[in-house]
């Protein structure tokens, strides 16, 4: 009996030990799994924190880049405004350095200098401070639109692919859009016609930007005119003459009678420093001027379009600036309006002709 009791006691002790060992194994397994999950959560949390920190650094870096880019753009704009308002003017642009001798002449309110200017106002891209790019277009280098001169507007629209009859209607509607009365001209349209189509009524004032032309009834329907802002970049509402041969941009030059890519490239090269004189190009320009298809003025107009963008961006900021030399106005220049627009294909970084300007420093 004692042996049996001892036997049972030993069996019971063995079973108890086995149970403890089993519980210990299970407990250890639970702890291991829990530890793995805790480590996994800590790893995920660490990765999330690292990702958040990386994004925060990237956003901070982007803000710094944007801030530096904004400072570079404002510095470029301020330098250009000061230079244009105070430096000698040439036939196609402005000189950035003082005259070495007395080849300058005084003409009215401005010093008009002979020779090739440093900065040409024909819309070609230049490099400013940092990654800033800019271009300046003289308003007199563009086709001038005078709303009341309907025949001229009609001819210009026809030149840009609009049916001649439709161009006549569009020209009449433009004249009605800007005049101060509600009288409908032949082929024109006034407020009641706009209301019948659910359109905003005419402004009855001078347009401030070529982009406003799309508000004239029927003008926005000709999509080809507005693709890549092409028509708006070729016309001026503050200039009444034919394009100035010294500052007409490439896009305008290519639409002139007798234009070829080679002639246009030759003319632009001469403007921007080429020493080669192309007699064929000069003869072509003289013929256009003689036939009043090109204008020829001793200097750019007082109205300029100044465009600024950063390398790699898809938009630019355009300023319409009117310079007011002398004591005729309270400021040497007036920024009449500014707005953002898509970056034209010609200004994309891979295609732009970008030049480093001499003496372009604050």
Secondary structure, DSSP 4 states (H G I P E B T S, - for coil): -HHHHHHHHHHHHHHHHHHHHHHHHHHHHHHHHHHHHHHHHHHHHHHHHHHHHHHHHHHHHHHHHHHHHHHHHHHHHHHHHHHHHHSPB-SSEE-SS--SSTT-EEETTEEEPPS--SEE-BS--EE-STTEEEEEEEGGGSEE--TT-HHHHHHHHHHTT--HHHHHHHHHHHHHHHSSS-PPPTT---HHHHHHTT-PPP--S--SSGGGGGGSTTTTT-HHHHGGGHHHHHEESS--SSPBTTT--HHHHTTSTT--HHHHHHHHHHHTT-----HHHHHHHHHHHHTTSSB--SS--SEEEEEEEETT-SEEEEEEEEE--TTSSSSSEEEEEEEEEEPPGGGSTTT---EEPTT---
